[in-house]
Amino acid sequence: MLTESISLPFTLPQVYQGLAEGSGVMRATPAGLILEFEVKEALFGLLKSGVKEIAIPMPEIASVTLKKGWFRTRLIIRATSMKTLREVEGNQG
């Protein structure tokens, strides 16, 4: 059982078909996952969305998969409902 918060930095590549990218921190807590991130336009990085925070309760998480590759490791979070991740830019509902 998770008794303390664990933080993991992450990126959201290819947001809005590659026109933007996101980065942030994911915290795992006993209640679920908390995503704290910011999206900025990819070309110059000047326009930023502001920091967003999204809580994903543990019962809403269907699966978490870690895919290791040569150049990057991907963490894929699947929710039980599309509504759960609707505020995350770049989600592939």
C-alpha positions in Angstrom: 0.0 0.0 0.0 1.3 3.5 -0.9 1.8 5.5 2.2 3.6 8.6 0.8 3.5 10.6 -2.3 5.8 9.7 -5.2 6.6 12.3 -7.9 7.5 11.6 -11.5 8.3 14.2 -14.2 6.6 13.6 -17.6 6.1 15.1 -21.0 3.2 15.2 -23.3 4.7 15.2 -26.8 2.7 15.9 -30.0 -0.1 17.9 -28.3 -2.5 19.4 -30.9 -0.9 17.4 -33.8 2.6 18.6 -32.9 1.8 22.3 -32.6 2.3 22.2 -28.8 4.1 20.1 -26.1 3.4 19.7 -22.4 5.5 18.9 -19.4 4.7 18.4 -15.7 4.9 16.2 -12.6 2.7 13.3 -11.8 2.2 12.4 -8.1 1.0 9.0 -7.0 -1.0 9.2 -3.7 -3.1 6.6 -1.9 -6.2 8.4 -3.3 -5.0 8.2 -7.0 -2.9 10.1 -9.4 -2.4 13.9 -9.6 -1.2 15.4 -12.9 0.2 18.9 -12.7 1.3 20.2 -16.1 1.7 23.1 -18.5 1.3 23.2 -22.3 3.3 25.5 -24.5 3.4 26.0 -28.3 6.2 23.9 -29.9 7.7 26.4 -32.3 9.0 29.2 -30.1 7.7 28.1 -26.6 6.3 31.6 -26.0 2.6 30.8 -25.5 1.8 28.8 -22.3 -1.5 27.5 -21.0 -0.8 28.0 -17.4 -0.4 25.2 -14.9 -3.3 22.7 -14.7 -3.9 20.2 -12.1 -6.0 17.1 -12.7 -6.8 14.4 -10.0 -7.5 10.9 -11.2 -9.1 8.8 -8.4 -7.8 5.3 -8.0 -11.2 3.6 -8.9 -11.1 5.5 -12.3 -7.7 4.0 -13.3 -8.2 0.9 -15.5 -4.5 0.1 -16.1 -1.0 1.5 -16.0 1.6 0.2 -18.4 5.3 0.9 -18.6 6.8 0.5 -22.1 10.6 0.7 -22.2 12.2 1.6 -25.5 15.7 2.4 -26.7 15.4 6.2 -26.4 12.5 6.7 -24.1 10.2 5.0 -21.6 6.5 5.5 -21.8 3.9 5.3 -19.1 0.4 4.7 -20.4 -2.5 5.4 -18.2 -5.9 4.0 -19.2 -9.0 5.3 -17.4 -12.3 3.6 -17.0 -14.1 6.5 -18.7 -13.1 9.1 -21.3 -14.5 11.8 -19.0 -11.7 11.1 -16.5 -8.9 12.3 -18.9 -10.8 14.9 -21.0 -8.8 17.8 -19.5 -5.4 16.3 -20.4 -4.1 17.7 -23.7 -2.8 15.0 -26.0 -4.8 12.2 -24.5 -5.8 9.5 -27.0 -9.3 8.8 -25.6 
